[in-house]
């Protein structure tokens, strides 16, 4: 009787291991973690802001292979005084697709935004950024908004 029970347990474990359903929803999801620094100088050679966030994707199809042409990370400067072409930054995320049976992925990601200018005619400025990601199937994540960053001359 113990051998039959043992075989039953092995079959149950085997069936659970074959489950390739996503752990997370297939649409990517992101959560804001941090942004540094919170003060930058417009004229500094080191005028860069690093935004960090976590992500999940149920079908694990984030990123694109090197040399691909898919934009998968969008960062928008929330100041409306600039045209969209100057306040929207597009990045390509490297291919994060796992080579496993279970496709769900999670992790942390950071992106650097360079050269944040002052709004013309101001001596001090501030902004925040809206961030979202798009997977290879075209699923758009939720949007996150960062803390404010202060920009000085």
C-alpha positions as CSV (number, residue, x, y, z in Angstrom):
1,X,0.0,0.0,0.0
2,X,2.9,2.4,0.7
3,X,4.3,1.9,-2.8
4,X,0.9,2.9,-4.3
5,X,0.7,6.0,-2.2
6,X,4.3,6.9,-3.1
7,X,3.6,6.5,-6.8
8,X,0.4,8.6,-6.5
9,X,2.5,11.4,-4.9
10,X,5.1,11.2,-7.7
11,X,2.3,11.4,-10.3
12,X,0.9,14.5,-8.5
13,X,4.2,16.2,-8.3
14,X,4.9,15.4,-12.0
15,X,1.6,16.9,-13.1
16,X,2.2,20.0,-11.1
17,X,5.7,20.3,-12.6
18,X,4.3,20.2,-16.1
19,X,2.0,23.1,-15.5
20,X,3.3,25.9,-17.7
21,X,0.5,28.4,-16.9
22,X,1.8,31.8,-16.1
23,X,2.1,32.7,-12.4
24,X,1.4,36.4,-13.1
25,X,-1.0,38.0,-15.6
26,X,0.3,38.1,-19.2
27,X,0.2,41.9,-19.2
28,X,3.4,43.3,-17.6
29,X,3.1,45.0,-14.3
30,X,5.6,47.5,-12.8
31,X,6.1,49.1,-9.4
32,X,8.1,52.2,-8.6
33,X,11.1,51.7,-6.3
34,X,13.3,54.7,-6.4
35,X,14.8,57.6,-8.3
36,X,18.2,59.2,-7.7
37,X,19.3,61.9,-7.5
38,X,16.4,64.1,-6.6
39,X,18.3,67.3,-7.5
40,X,20.4,67.8,-10.7
41,X,22.2,70.6,-12.3
42,X,21.3,71.4,-16.0
43,X,24.9,72.3,-16.8
44,X,26.6,69.4,-15.0
45,X,28.4,66.8,-17.2
46,X,26.8,64.2,-14.8
47,X,23.2,65.3,-15.5
48,X,21.6,61.9,-15.3
49,X,18.7,60.5,-13.3
50,X,18.3,56.8,-12.5
51,X,14.8,55.4,-12.1
52,X,14.4,52.0,-10.6
53,X,11.3,49.8,-10.6
54,X,10.3,46.1,-10.3
55,X,8.4,44.2,-13.0
56,X,6.4,41.0,-13.5
57,X,5.3,39.4,-16.8
58,X,3.2,36.3,-16.9
59,X,4.2,35.1,-20.4
60,X,7.8,36.3,-20.0
61,X,8.1,38.1,-23.4
62,X,9.8,41.2,-22.3
63,X,12.6,42.8,-24.3
64,X,14.1,42.2,-27.8
65,X,17.2,40.6,-29.1
66,X,20.3,42.8,-29.6
67,X,19.8,44.8,-32.8
68,X,16.1,44.4,-32.7
69,X,13.8,47.4,-33.3
70,X,11.2,47.0,-30.6
71,X,10.8,49.9,-28.1
72,X,9.9,48.2,-24.8
73,X,10.5,50.9,-22.2
74,X,9.0,54.4,-22.3
75,X,9.8,57.3,-20.0
76,X,7.9,60.6,-20.3
77,X,9.0,63.9,-18.7
78,X,5.7,65.2,-17.2
79,X,6.4,68.8,-18.1
80,X,3.9,69.8,-20.8
81,X,5.9,72.9,-21.9
82,X,8.1,70.7,-24.1
83,X,6.9,69.0,-27.3
84,X,6.3,65.2,-27.0
85,X,9.3,64.5,-29.1
86,X,11.6,66.2,-26.5
87,X,9.9,64.7,-23.4
88,X,9.5,61.1,-24.5
89,X,12.4,58.8,-24.1
90,X,12.3,55.3,-25.7
91,X,14.5,52.5,-24.7
92,X,15.0,48.9,-25.8
93,X,15.1,46.3,-23.0
94,X,17.4,43.3,-23.7
95,X,15.7,40.0,-24.3
96,X,14.4,38.7,-20.9
97,X,12.6,35.6,-22.2
98,X,13.4,32.6,-20.0
99,X,14.4,29.3,-21.5
100,X,12.2,27.4,-19.0
101,X,8.8,25.7,-19.2
102,X,7.2,28.2,-16.9
103,X,7.3,31.6,-18.7
104,X,6.6,34.0,-15.9
105,X,9.4,36.4,-15.0
106,X,10.0,39.0,-12.4
107,X,12.8,41.3,-11.4
108,X,14.1,44.8,-11.0
109,X,15.1,47.2,-13.8
110,X,16.7,50.6,-13.9
111,X,16.9,53.2,-16.6
112,X,19.0,56.4,-16.9
113,X,17.5,59.6,-18.2
114,X,20.2,62.0,-19.5
115,X,20.2,65.7,-20.0
116,X,17.2,67.0,-18.2
117,X,17.0,70.7,-19.2
118,X,15.4,73.6,-17.4
119,X,12.1,74.9,-18.8
120,X,13.1,78.0,-20.8
121,X,12.8,81.2,-18.8
122,X,13.0,79.5,-15.4
123,X,15.8,79.6,-12.8
124,X,14.7,76.4,-11.0
125,X,12.4,73.7,-12.3
126,X,10.9,70.4,-11.2
127,X,9.4,67.4,-12.9
128,X,8.4,63.8,-12.5
129,X,8.4,61.0,-15.0
130,X,5.8,58.5,-16.1
131,X,7.2,55.1,-17.0
132,X,5.6,52.0,-18.6
133,X,6.8,48.9,-20.5
134,X,5.5,47.1,-23.5
135,X,6.1,43.3,-24.1
136,X,6.6,41.6,-27.4
137,X,2.9,40.8,-27.8
138,X,2.1,44.5,-27.5
139,X,0.7,44.3,-23.9
140,X,1.2,47.6,-22.2
141,X,2.0,47.7,-18.4
142,X,0.4,50.0,-15.9
143,X,2.0,53.4,-15.6
144,X,4.1,54.6,-12.7
145,X,4.9,58.1,-11.7
146,X,8.2,58.9,-10.1
147,X,9.0,61.3,-7.3
148,X,9.8,64.9,-8.3
149,X,13.3,65.8,-9.4
150,X,14.5,69.4,-9.0
151,X,16.6,71.0,-11.7
152,X,18.9,73.9,-11.2
153,X,21.2,75.8,-13.7
